[in-house]
Amino acid sequence: MQQPASAGVTNHAIPSYLQADHLGPWGNYLQQVDRVTPYLGHLARWVETLKRPKRILIVDVPIELDNGTIAHYEGYRVQHNLSRGPGKGGVRFHQDVTLSEVMALSAWMSVKNAAVNVPYGGAKGGIRVDPKTLSRGELERLTRRYTSEIGLLIGPSKDIPAPDVNTNGQIMSWMMDTYSMNTGATATGVVTGKPVDLGGSLGRVEATGRGVFTVGVEAAKLTGLSVQGARIAVQGFGNVGGTAGKLFADAGAKVVAVQDHTGTIRNANGLDVTALLAHVAAKGGVGGFDGAEAMDAADFWGVDCDILIPAALEGQITKDNAGKIKAKMVIEGANGPTTTEADDILTEKGVLVLPDVLANAGGVTVSYFEWVQDFSSFFWSEDEINARLVRIMQDAFAAIWQVAQQHGVTLRTATFIVACQRILHAREMRGLYP
């Protein structure tokens, strides 16, 4: 691996929790930055900016449970970089949330926002909790307390949270209301991903999956892969994987295998995606779906398919299963689903990987539209939103594809080249103050 330029940098001063030898998502991100550094030219002198989050807030979130006891949860909000605009990134509620994960997710948001050229920096938040163990009242109290704890960082022009794993429009509504009550004025623009009745945007729920589909179609055109009849395997069948699967099926592809936390199913002739989505809505997952056979979870990665869409959690494609993948193309619907080692294996196998920082940027793009609409109090039609989204994703893909061809690098490295140059150029132009 090539090492980053280090002129004028005192690396010994890097806090231990920022260093690459702390394994986890943050270490994976640091390796990605190291790979892009040789392509940054004179901007490489600023590269340490990308390796140090601007702010890290760790908060205690105490709530009273329904049984009268007091429970404490650990929450995070990380602002990775604000050079190009206010922080932007989701909030996840999950029992495995760690600081390393939230730091990496905030950094990937910086890259993602710059890659599609929306005027945001990167941020992310989370609480280490299994929300399924909480009642609705407990979940509301947790959300409101967390929002109050991070209130000094967030705001419509400072840092705008959004839904992520296990959070949704209701969580965003509670966050928006809490912030508004604490500041004394309704502030719809403090979060995105809200219900439409509270200033949310049409098309937001499907936006990430639509972006996955859009860049997949563009890549298929350039590689000679016909979407008509293509076999698709999807991990995670929620807003992202489910929407992408439906759009590919509508375009004539066959979804032949799906995996989520409830099971792994397949049908070589193609699953009925509409029926499967209805089953997921009713049962909470794909497990037990009629019209498909169950299979071992580990066998999912070896399914005979043309396009694989990991749309669940990070770290799913590793050195242990990457060699089994038969797909011609991997479209990353999730954040950080592929480790650096696995990325190398897929590249050696000739698999085209459409990286998360490009492929799943549809969500933040429509979040940007929502934010703009909230500021102007003027709302667009869903057709207009979808058309704007598709155009931005197509333009971003075309620019990144050209950089990949120019330098002979993967699409991930090309995306980092484009994004990191934009971030560091903004940093350079703004200078250091004081």
DRENZA-662054 format. One record per residue (C-alpha): x, y, z; residue number from 1. Coordinates in Angstrom, 3 decimals, padded with zeros to 6 digits, always signed. Each point is the difference from the previous one (the first is absolute). Layout:
DRENZA-662054
+----------+----------+----------+-----+
!       c1 !       c2 !       c3 ! num !
+----------+----------+----------+-----+
!        X !        Y !        Z ! NUM !
...
+----------+----------+----------+-----+
//
This chain:
DRENZA-662054
+----------+----------+----------+-----+
!       c1 !       c2 !       c3 ! num !
+----------+----------+----------+-----+
! +000.000 ! +000.000 ! +000.000 !   1 !
! +001.310 ! +003.437 ! -000.864 !   2 !
! +000.454 ! +002.268 ! +003.008 !   3 !
! -001.403 ! +003.530 ! +000.080 !   4 !
! +002.122 ! +003.076 ! -000.360 !   5 !
! +001.093 ! +001.100 ! +003.449 !   6 !
! +002.002 ! +003.179 ! -000.471 !   7 !
! -000.515 ! +002.287 ! +002.953 !   8 !
! -002.228 ! -002.521 ! +001.811 !   9 !
! +000.763 ! -001.210 ! +003.508 !  10 !
! -001.597 ! -003.423 ! -000.233 !  11 !
! +001.083 ! -000.932 ! +003.524 !  12 !
! -002.602 ! +002.498 ! +001.221 !  13 !
! -002.919 ! -001.939 ! -001.472 !  14 !
! -002.275 ! -001.198 ! +002.814 !  15 !
! -000.013 ! -003.774 ! +000.335 !  16 !
! -003.695 ! -000.296 ! -000.851 !  17 !
! +000.657 ! +001.579 ! -003.416 !  18 !
! +002.774 ! -002.365 ! -001.052 !  19 !
! -000.405 ! -002.684 ! -002.641 !  20 !
! +001.143 ! -002.819 ! +002.259 !  21 !
! -003.243 ! +000.403 ! +001.915 !  22 !
! -001.834 ! -002.542 ! -002.110 !  23 !
! -003.513 ! +000.755 ! -001.053 !  24 !
! -001.763 ! +002.280 ! -002.467 !  25 !
! +002.228 ! +002.986 ! +000.807 !  26 !
! +003.099 ! -002.020 ! -000.854 !  27 !
! -001.637 ! -001.006 ! -003.276 !  28 !
! -000.659 ! +003.665 ! -000.807 !  29 !
! +003.595 ! +000.996 ! +000.812 !  30 !
! +001.280 ! -002.633 ! -002.423 !  31 !
! -002.238 ! +001.479 ! -002.689 !  32 !
! +001.445 ! +003.464 ! +000.639 !  33 !
! +003.532 ! -001.369 ! -000.217 !  34 !
! -000.788 ! -001.471 ! -003.401 !  35 !
! -001.289 ! +003.271 ! -001.407 !  36 !
! +002.771 ! +002.232 ! +001.393 !  37 !
! +002.451 ! -000.517 ! -002.927 !  38 !
! -002.640 ! +001.457 ! -002.343 !  39 !
! -000.638 ! +003.208 ! +001.933 !  40 !
! +002.936 ! +002.009 ! -001.336 !  41 !
! +000.817 ! +003.121 ! +002.015 !  42 !
! -003.151 ! -000.529 ! +002.086 !  43 !
! +001.680 ! -002.984 ! +001.668 !  44 !
! +001.531 ! +002.421 ! +002.503 !  45 !
! -003.505 ! +000.315 ! +001.470 !  46 !
! -000.756 ! -003.735 ! +000.078 !  47 !
! +000.187 ! -000.258 ! +003.801 !  48 !
! -003.183 ! +002.086 ! -000.015 !  49 !
! -001.783 ! -003.088 ! -001.293 !  50 !
! +001.420 ! -002.198 ! +002.768 !  51 !
! -001.168 ! +002.086 ! +002.945 !  52 !
! -003.700 ! +000.639 ! +000.654 !  53 !
! -000.694 ! +003.638 ! +000.765 !  54 !
! -002.151 ! -000.835 ! +003.030 !  55 !
! -000.860 ! -003.133 ! +001.944 !  56 !
! -002.782 ! +000.176 ! +002.571 !  57 !
! -000.685 ! -002.971 ! +002.278 !  58 !
! -003.094 ! +000.380 ! +002.159 !  59 !
! -001.701 ! -001.898 ! +002.765 !  60 !
! -003.702 ! -000.527 ! -000.788 !  61 !
! -001.914 ! -000.884 ! +003.171 !  62 !
! -003.731 ! -000.776 ! -000.161 !  63 !
! -002.630 ! -001.358 ! +002.329 !  64 !
! -001.287 ! -003.359 ! -001.208 !  65 !
! -003.653 ! -000.965 ! +000.232 !  66 !
! +000.735 ! -002.117 ! +003.073 !  67 !
! +001.358 ! +003.026 ! +001.854 !  68 !
! +003.685 ! -000.863 ! -000.195 !  69 !
! +002.618 ! +002.332 ! -001.483 !  70 !
! +001.967 ! -001.230 ! -003.006 !  71 !
! +003.077 ! +001.644 ! -001.500 !  72 !
! +000.998 ! -000.214 ! -003.667 !  73 !
! +003.084 ! +001.328 ! -001.755 !  74 !
! -000.589 ! +002.373 ! -002.899 !  75 !
! +002.271 ! +001.620 ! -002.585 !  76 !
! +000.001 ! +002.864 ! -002.470 !  77 !
! +003.116 ! +000.397 ! -002.119 !  78 !
! +000.633 ! +002.892 ! -002.381 !  79 !
! +002.764 ! -001.160 ! -002.295 !  80 !
! +000.467 ! +003.003 ! -002.268 !  81 !
! -001.914 ! +003.265 ! -000.469 !  82 !
! +002.172 ! +001.685 ! -002.635 !  83 !
! -002.666 ! -000.205 ! -002.722 !  84 !
! -003.067 ! +000.708 ! +002.102 !  85 !
! -001.989 ! -001.125 ! +003.056 !  86 !
! +000.313 ! -003.551 ! +001.237 !  87 !
! -002.365 ! -002.558 ! -001.514 !  88 !
! -000.511 ! -003.597 ! +000.950 !  89 !
! -002.364 ! -002.468 ! +001.571 !  90 !
! -000.635 ! -001.263 ! +003.506 !  91 !
! -000.097 ! -003.734 ! +000.642 !  92 !
! -001.372 ! -001.906 ! +002.988 !  93 !
! +001.766 ! -003.352 ! +000.221 !  94 !
! +001.429 ! -002.176 ! +002.736 !  95 !
! +003.363 ! -000.232 ! -001.766 !  96 !
! +000.586 ! +003.732 ! -000.584 !  97 !
! +003.580 ! +001.007 ! +000.853 !  98 !
! +001.999 ! +003.204 ! -000.196 !  99 !
! +002.170 ! -001.517 ! -002.752 ! 100 !
! -003.110 ! -000.703 ! -002.040 ! 101 !
! -001.522 ! +003.462 ! +000.445 ! 102 !
! +003.319 ! +001.688 ! -000.807 ! 103 !
! +000.334 ! -002.017 ! -003.203 ! 104 !
! -003.598 ! +000.629 ! -001.003 ! 105 !
! +000.458 ! +003.741 ! +000.521 ! 106 !
! +003.128 ! -000.055 ! -002.161 ! 107 !
! -001.738 ! -001.955 ! -002.746 ! 108 !
! -002.748 ! +002.638 ! +000.110 ! 109 !
! +002.629 ! +002.692 ! -000.658 ! 110 !
! +001.178 ! -001.960 ! -003.021 ! 111 !
! -003.508 ! -000.834 ! -001.183 ! 112 !
! -001.266 ! +003.577 ! +000.190 ! 113 !
! +003.033 ! +001.279 ! -001.874 ! 114 !
! -000.236 ! -002.777 ! -002.602 ! 115 !
! -003.475 ! +001.108 ! -001.096 ! 116 !
! +000.921 ! +003.642 ! +000.663 ! 117 !
! -002.698 ! +000.915 ! +002.501 ! 118 !
! +001.072 ! +002.831 ! +002.347 ! 119 !
! +000.387 ! -002.020 ! +003.187 ! 120 !
! +002.728 ! -001.274 ! +002.238 ! 121 !
! -000.146 ! -003.425 ! +001.606 ! 122 !
! -001.523 ! -000.947 ! +003.351 ! 123 !
! -001.580 ! -003.047 ! +001.630 ! 124 !
! -001.652 ! -000.992 ! +003.242 ! 125 !
! -001.123 ! -003.044 ! +001.879 ! 126 !
! -001.100 ! -001.557 ! +003.256 ! 127 !
! +001.150 ! -003.402 ! +001.165 ! 128 !
! -003.419 ! -001.541 ! +000.621 ! 129 !
! -002.209 ! -002.750 ! -001.370 ! 130 !
! -003.173 ! +001.993 ! -000.706 ! 131 !
! -002.037 ! -003.197 ! -000.233 ! 132 !
! +000.343 ! -000.348 ! +003.780 ! 133 !
! -001.647 ! +003.386 ! +000.625 ! 134 !
! -003.652 ! +000.946 ! +000.093 ! 135 !
! -001.180 ! +002.886 ! -002.158 ! 136 !
! +000.025 ! +002.290 ! +003.023 ! 137 !
! +003.519 ! -001.049 ! +000.959 ! 138 !
! +001.173 ! +000.525 ! -003.592 ! 139 !
! -001.468 ! +003.491 ! -000.028 ! 140 !
! +001.649 ! +000.908 ! +003.300 ! 141 !
! +003.326 ! -001.375 ! -001.252 ! 142 !
! -000.243 ! +002.003 ! -003.222 ! 143 !
! -000.945 ! +003.234 ! +001.714 ! 144 !
! +002.714 ! -000.300 ! +002.656 ! 145 !
! +002.639 ! -000.783 ! -002.634 ! 146 !
! -001.139 ! +002.980 ! -002.090 ! 147 !
! +000.290 ! +002.289 ! +003.016 ! 148 !
! +003.484 ! -001.341 ! +000.777 ! 149 !
! +001.307 ! +000.655 ! -003.524 ! 150 !
! -001.979 ! +003.233 ! -000.367 ! 151 !
! +003.119 ! +002.146 ! +000.329 ! 152 !
! +001.302 ! -001.472 ! -003.281 ! 153 !
! -003.051 ! -000.332 ! -002.231 ! 154 !
! -002.055 ! +002.638 ! -001.804 ! 155 !
! -001.329 ! +000.811 ! -003.501 ! 156 !
! +003.227 ! +001.831 ! -000.893 ! 157 !
! +002.358 ! -002.032 ! +002.222 ! 158 !
! -000.689 ! -003.748 ! -000.181 ! 159 !
! -003.101 ! -001.720 ! -001.369 ! 160 !
! -000.724 ! -003.592 ! +001.144 ! 161 !
! -002.048 ! -002.486 ! -002.027 ! 162 !
! -001.299 ! -003.583 ! +000.284 ! 163 !
! +002.383 ! -002.939 ! -000.098 ! 164 !
! -000.098 ! -003.552 ! +001.357 ! 165 !
! -003.041 ! -000.503 ! +002.272 ! 166 !
! -001.072 ! +003.638 ! -000.213 ! 167 !
! -002.788 ! +001.439 ! -002.142 ! 168 !
! -002.336 ! +002.922 ! -000.565 ! 169 !
! -001.495 ! -000.314 ! +003.467 ! 170 !
! +003.424 ! +000.225 ! +001.636 ! 171 !
! +000.767 ! +003.057 ! -002.134 ! 172 !
! -003.313 ! +001.574 ! +001.028 ! 173 !
! +000.888 ! -000.386 ! +003.686 ! 174 !
! +003.474 ! +001.411 ! -000.658 ! 175 !
! -001.395 ! +002.985 ! -001.882 ! 176 !
! -002.600 ! +000.692 ! +002.678 ! 177 !
! +002.525 ! -000.274 ! +002.836 ! 178 !
! +002.453 ! +002.360 ! -001.681 ! 179 !
! -002.824 ! +002.424 ! -000.816 ! 180 !
! -001.296 ! +000.016 ! +003.583 ! 181 !
! +003.505 ! +000.584 ! +001.341 ! 182 !
! +000.654 ! +002.907 ! -002.364 ! 183 !
! -003.466 ! +001.562 ! +000.200 ! 184 !
! -000.905 ! -000.171 ! -003.692 ! 185 !
! -001.054 ! -002.709 ! -002.410 ! 186 !
! +003.087 ! -001.019 ! -001.975 ! 187 !
! -001.022 ! -002.546 ! -002.638 ! 188 !
! +003.423 ! +000.196 ! -001.647 ! 189 !
! +001.880 ! -001.421 ! +003.003 ! 190 !
! -000.538 ! -003.551 ! -001.274 ! 191 !
! -000.892 ! -001.626 ! -003.297 ! 192 !
! -001.886 ! -003.199 ! -000.682 ! 193 !
! -003.065 ! +001.421 ! +001.746 ! 194 !
! -003.616 ! -000.869 ! -000.867 ! 195 !
! -001.305 ! +002.142 ! -002.845 ! 196 !
! -002.497 ! +001.683 ! +002.332 ! 197 !
! +002.897 ! +001.375 ! +002.070 ! 198 !
! +002.050 ! +001.350 ! -002.874 ! 199 !
! +001.321 ! -003.264 ! -001.375 ! 200 !
! +000.662 ! -000.516 ! -003.686 ! 201 !
! -001.849 ! -002.213 ! -002.402 ! 202 !
! +002.241 ! -002.786 ! -001.292 ! 203 !
! +002.300 ! -000.002 ! +003.043 ! 204 !
! -000.790 ! -003.539 ! +001.191 ! 205 !
! +000.840 ! -001.536 ! -003.380 ! 206 !
! +002.865 ! +002.366 ! -000.816 ! 207 !
! +002.961 ! -002.153 ! +001.069 ! 208 !
! -001.306 ! -003.064 ! -001.808 ! 209 !
! -000.770 ! +002.093 ! -003.078 ! 210 !
! +003.568 ! +001.285 ! +000.023 ! 211 !
! +001.323 ! -003.575 ! +000.236 ! 212 !
! -002.114 ! -000.948 ! -003.013 ! 213 !
! +001.019 ! +003.095 ! -001.971 ! 214 !
! +003.767 ! -000.502 ! +000.291 ! 215 !
! -000.457 ! -003.729 ! -000.608 ! 216 !
! -001.736 ! +000.696 ! -003.296 ! 217 !
! +002.687 ! +002.493 ! -001.017 ! 218 !
! +002.776 ! -002.483 ! +000.803 ! 219 !
! -001.815 ! -002.769 ! -001.851 ! 220 !
! -000.136 ! +002.151 ! -003.137 ! 221 !
! +003.745 ! +000.592 ! +000.064 ! 222 !
! +000.928 ! -003.629 ! +000.728 ! 223 !
! -002.389 ! -001.661 ! -002.435 ! 224 !
! -002.127 ! -001.656 ! +002.683 ! 225 !
! -003.666 ! -000.179 ! -000.940 ! 226 !
! -002.329 ! +000.881 ! +002.872 ! 227 !
! -002.761 ! -001.869 ! -001.793 ! 228 !
! +000.266 ! -003.548 ! +001.335 ! 229 !
! +002.860 ! +000.788 ! +002.385 ! 230 !
! +000.003 ! -002.066 ! +003.193 ! 231 !
! +000.045 ! +002.066 ! +003.191 ! 232 !
! +000.873 ! -001.032 ! +003.569 ! 233 !
! -000.824 ! +002.432 ! +002.799 ! 234 !
! +001.110 ! +000.021 ! +003.636 ! 235 !
! -002.420 ! +002.083 ! +002.050 ! 236 !
! -003.486 ! +000.597 ! -001.354 ! 237 !
! -001.102 ! +003.209 ! +001.696 ! 238 !
! -000.234 ! +003.480 ! -001.469 ! 239 !
! +003.278 ! -000.365 ! -001.898 ! 240 !
! +000.174 ! -003.631 ! -001.101 ! 241 !
! -003.734 ! -000.347 ! -000.455 ! 242 !
! -000.302 ! +003.130 ! -002.145 ! 243 !
! +003.043 ! -000.901 ! -002.104 ! 244 !
! -001.275 ! -003.559 ! -000.442 ! 245 !
! -003.420 ! +001.242 ! -001.094 ! 246 !
! +001.460 ! +002.469 ! -002.500 ! 247 !
! +002.294 ! -002.650 ! -001.506 ! 248 !
! -002.901 ! -002.453 ! -000.211 ! 249 !
! -002.152 ! +002.647 ! -001.694 ! 250 !
! +002.832 ! +000.471 ! -002.514 ! 251 !
! -000.094 ! -003.696 ! -000.898 ! 252 !
! +002.603 ! -001.431 ! +002.362 ! 253 !
! -000.601 ! -003.032 ! +002.240 ! 254 !
! +000.578 ! +000.184 ! +003.739 ! 255 !
! +001.205 ! -003.553 ! +000.671 ! 256 !
! +001.134 ! +000.199 ! +003.647 ! 257 !
! -000.615 ! +002.220 ! +003.020 ! 258 !
! +001.473 ! -000.073 ! +003.487 ! 259 !
! -000.867 ! +001.918 ! +003.148 ! 260 !
! +000.067 ! -000.537 ! +003.765 ! 261 !
! -002.993 ! -002.363 ! -000.199 ! 262 !
! +001.331 ! -002.392 ! -002.618 ! 263 !
! +001.453 ! -000.647 ! -003.437 ! 264 !
! -002.217 ! -000.981 ! -002.936 ! 265 !
! +000.445 ! -000.710 ! -003.693 ! 266 !
! -001.892 ! -000.790 ! -003.166 ! 267 !
! +002.043 ! -000.539 ! -003.146 ! 268 !
! -002.995 ! +001.038 ! -002.134 ! 269 !
! -000.334 ! +003.296 ! +001.797 ! 270 !
! -001.851 ! +001.022 ! +003.138 ! 271 !
! -003.318 ! +001.849 ! -000.121 ! 272 !
! +001.431 ! +003.250 ! +001.338 ! 273 !
! -003.361 ! +001.700 ! +000.540 ! 274 !
! -001.245 ! -002.931 ! +002.066 ! 275 !
! +003.296 ! -000.181 ! +001.864 ! 276 !
! -000.174 ! +003.681 ! +000.944 ! 277 !
! -003.527 ! -000.549 ! +001.318 ! 278 !
! +001.249 ! -002.997 ! +002.007 ! 279 !
! +002.845 ! +002.064 ! +001.468 ! 280 !
! -002.420 ! +002.776 ! +000.957 ! 281 !
! -002.284 ! -002.501 ! +001.739 ! 282 !
! +002.551 ! -002.341 ! +001.594 ! 283 !
! +003.044 ! +002.212 ! +000.505 ! 284 !
! +002.333 ! -001.954 ! -002.282 ! 285 !
! +000.363 ! -002.395 ! -002.911 ! 286 !
! +000.038 ! -003.171 ! +002.100 ! 287 !
! -002.898 ! -002.372 ! -000.705 ! 288 !
! -000.914 ! +001.549 ! -003.350 ! 289 !
! -002.038 ! -002.333 ! -002.218 ! 290 !
! +001.301 ! -000.492 ! -003.516 ! 291 !
! +003.616 ! -000.303 ! +001.056 ! 292 !
! +002.229 ! -002.594 ! +001.596 ! 293 !
! +002.041 ! +000.669 ! +003.101 ! 294 !
! +003.757 ! -000.280 ! -000.173 ! 295 !
! +002.939 ! +000.216 ! +002.390 ! 296 !
! +001.095 ! +003.553 ! +000.697 ! 297 !
! +003.627 ! -000.729 ! -000.908 ! 298 !
! -001.056 ! -001.281 ! -003.433 ! 299 !
! -001.506 ! +003.360 ! -000.934 ! 300 !
! +003.383 ! +001.370 ! -001.091 ! 301 !
! +000.461 ! -002.805 ! -002.522 ! 302 !
! -003.375 ! +000.477 ! -001.728 ! 303 !
! +000.223 ! -000.035 ! -003.785 ! 304 !
! -000.878 ! +003.602 ! -000.888 ! 305 !
! +001.053 ! +002.914 ! -002.174 ! 306 !
! -000.491 ! +002.809 ! +002.515 ! 307 !
! +000.443 ! -000.200 ! +003.774 ! 308 !
! -001.445 ! +002.782 ! +002.162 ! 309 !
! +001.168 ! -000.005 ! +003.639 ! 310 !
! -002.538 ! +002.340 ! +001.637 ! 311 !
! +000.188 ! -000.962 ! +003.676 ! 312 !
! +002.865 ! +000.878 ! +002.368 ! 313 !
! +003.718 ! +000.701 ! -000.412 ! 314 !
! +002.690 ! -002.675 ! -000.109 ! 315 !
! -002.090 ! -002.691 ! -001.735 ! 316 !
! +002.335 ! -000.815 ! -002.893 ! 317 !
! +003.328 ! -001.142 ! +001.447 ! 318 !
! +003.095 ! -001.911 ! -001.057 ! 319 !
! -001.793 ! -003.159 ! +001.131 ! 320 !
! -002.949 ! +000.249 ! -002.394 ! 321 !
! +001.117 ! +002.356 ! -002.792 ! 322 !
! +001.535 ! -002.888 ! -001.939 ! 323 !
! -003.389 ! -001.716 ! -000.184 ! 324 !
! -001.743 ! +002.907 ! -001.707 ! 325 !
! -001.004 ! -000.781 ! -003.599 ! 326 !
! -001.591 ! +003.344 ! -000.851 ! 327 !
! +001.424 ! +002.186 ! -002.752 ! 328 !
! -000.964 ! +003.140 ! +001.913 ! 329 !
! -000.387 ! +000.897 ! +003.681 ! 330 !
! -002.093 ! +003.092 ! +000.780 ! 331 !
! +000.472 ! +001.096 ! +003.591 ! 332 !
! -003.342 ! +001.092 ! +001.398 ! 333 !
! +001.264 ! -000.166 ! +003.597 ! 334 !
! +002.739 ! +002.148 ! +001.502 ! 335 !
! +003.396 ! -001.718 ! +000.115 ! 336 !
! -001.202 ! -003.534 ! -000.851 ! 337 !
! +003.339 ! -001.048 ! -001.518 ! 338 !
! +003.301 ! -000.182 ! +001.883 ! 339 !
! +003.192 ! +001.202 ! -001.658 ! 340 !
! +001.314 ! -003.571 ! -000.300 ! 341 !
! -003.232 ! -001.133 ! -001.618 ! 342 !
! +000.113 ! +002.978 ! -002.358 ! 343 !
! +003.386 ! -001.171 ! -001.274 ! 344 !
! -001.273 ! -003.544 ! -000.483 ! 345 !
! -002.987 ! +001.206 ! -002.017 ! 346 !
! +002.228 ! +002.222 ! -002.147 ! 347 !
! +002.316 ! -002.931 ! -000.740 ! 348 !
! -003.043 ! -002.072 ! -000.987 ! 349 !
! -001.107 ! +002.706 ! -002.430 ! 350 !
! -003.130 ! +000.895 ! +001.956 ! 351 !
! -001.089 ! +003.613 ! -000.495 ! 352 !
! -000.774 ! +001.562 ! +003.392 ! 353 !
! -002.213 ! +003.087 ! +000.079 ! 354 !
! +001.027 ! +001.445 ! +003.379 ! 355 !
! -002.355 ! +001.115 ! +002.727 ! 356 !
! +001.288 ! +003.570 ! -000.074 ! 357 !
! -001.446 ! +000.257 ! -003.505 ! 358 !
! -002.649 ! -002.696 ! -000.322 ! 359 !
! -002.053 ! +000.789 ! +003.107 ! 360 !
! +000.266 ! +003.785 ! -000.237 ! 361 !
! -003.586 ! +000.278 ! -001.243 ! 362 !
! -001.272 ! +000.274 ! +003.557 ! 363 !
! +002.109 ! +002.974 ! +000.986 ! 364 !
! -000.690 ! +001.621 ! -003.365 ! 365 !
! -003.746 ! +000.018 ! +000.627 ! 366 !
! +000.687 ! +000.985 ! +003.619 ! 367 !
! +001.699 ! +003.048 ! -001.500 ! 368 !
! -003.130 ! +000.640 ! -002.062 ! 369 !
! -002.100 ! -000.288 ! +003.172 ! 370 !
! +002.248 ! +002.450 ! +001.839 ! 371 !
! -000.216 ! +002.502 ! -002.855 ! 372 !
! -003.787 ! -000.357 ! -000.122 ! 373 !
! -000.251 ! +000.558 ! +003.763 ! 374 !
! +002.036 ! +003.209 ! -000.221 ! 375 !
! -002.124 ! +001.348 ! -002.854 ! 376 !
! -003.345 ! -001.461 ! +001.176 ! 377 !
! -000.587 ! -000.939 ! -003.618 ! 378 !
! -000.373 ! -003.684 ! -000.830 ! 379 !
! +000.601 ! -001.876 ! -003.224 ! 380 !
! -001.923 ! -002.826 ! -001.659 ! 381 !
! +001.251 ! -003.572 ! +000.332 ! 382 !
! +000.664 ! -000.197 ! -003.745 ! 383 !
! +002.158 ! +003.127 ! +000.207 ! 384 !
! +001.892 ! -001.375 ! +002.980 ! 385 !
! +000.648 ! -003.359 ! -001.679 ! 386 !
! +001.138 ! +001.696 ! -003.206 ! 387 !
! +002.418 ! +002.248 ! +001.892 ! 388 !
! +001.313 ! -002.990 ! +001.945 ! 389 !
! +000.603 ! -002.098 ! -003.101 ! 390 !
! +001.791 ! +002.860 ! -001.732 ! 391 !
! +002.335 ! +000.632 ! +002.944 ! 392 !
! +000.803 ! -003.699 ! +000.382 ! 393 !
! +000.643 ! -000.423 ! -003.721 ! 394 !
! +002.256 ! +003.054 ! -000.138 ! 395 !
! +001.955 ! -001.116 ! +003.069 ! 396 !
! +000.438 ! -003.513 ! -001.381 ! 397 !
! +001.198 ! +001.319 ! -003.387 ! 398 !
! +002.606 ! +002.271 ! +001.606 ! 399 !
! +001.274 ! -002.744 ! +002.297 ! 400 !
! +000.096 ! -002.583 ! -002.786 ! 401 !
! +002.151 ! +002.388 ! -002.047 ! 402 !
! +002.445 ! +000.460 ! +002.902 ! 403 !
! +000.203 ! -003.772 ! +000.475 ! 404 !
! +000.871 ! -000.462 ! -003.669 ! 405 !
! +002.482 ! +002.858 ! +000.059 ! 406 !
! +001.984 ! -001.371 ! +002.959 ! 407 !
! -000.655 ! -003.704 ! -000.487 ! 408 !
! -001.481 ! -000.349 ! +003.480 ! 409 !
! -003.114 ! -001.536 ! +001.512 ! 410 !
! -003.229 ! +001.961 ! +000.206 ! 411 !
! +000.470 ! +000.235 ! +003.768 ! 412 !
! +003.394 ! +001.639 ! -000.343 ! 413 !
! -001.338 ! +002.232 ! -002.774 ! 414 !
! -002.887 ! +001.096 ! +002.212 ! 415 !
! +002.437 ! +000.812 ! +002.798 ! 416 !
! +002.201 ! +001.945 ! -002.436 ! 417 !
! -002.902 ! +002.183 ! -001.128 ! 418 !
! -001.447 ! +000.461 ! +003.481 ! 419 !
! +003.223 ! +000.513 ! +001.934 ! 420 !
! +001.250 ! +002.562 ! -002.494 ! 421 !
! -003.223 ! +001.969 ! +000.470 ! 422 !
! +000.202 ! -000.217 ! +003.797 ! 423 !
! +003.669 ! +000.897 ! +000.235 ! 424 !
! -000.271 ! +002.790 ! -002.559 ! 425 !
! -002.714 ! +001.553 ! +002.160 ! 426 !
! +002.241 ! -000.438 ! +003.051 ! 427 !
! +002.908 ! +001.639 ! -001.821 ! 428 !
! -002.068 ! +002.928 ! -001.259 ! 429 !
! -001.506 ! +000.654 ! +003.446 ! 430 !
! +003.393 ! -000.166 ! +001.693 ! 431 !
! +000.620 ! -000.436 ! +003.700 ! 432 !
! -001.546 ! +002.339 ! +002.563 ! 433 !
! +001.239 ! +001.324 ! +002.289 ! 434 !
+----------+----------+----------+-----+
//
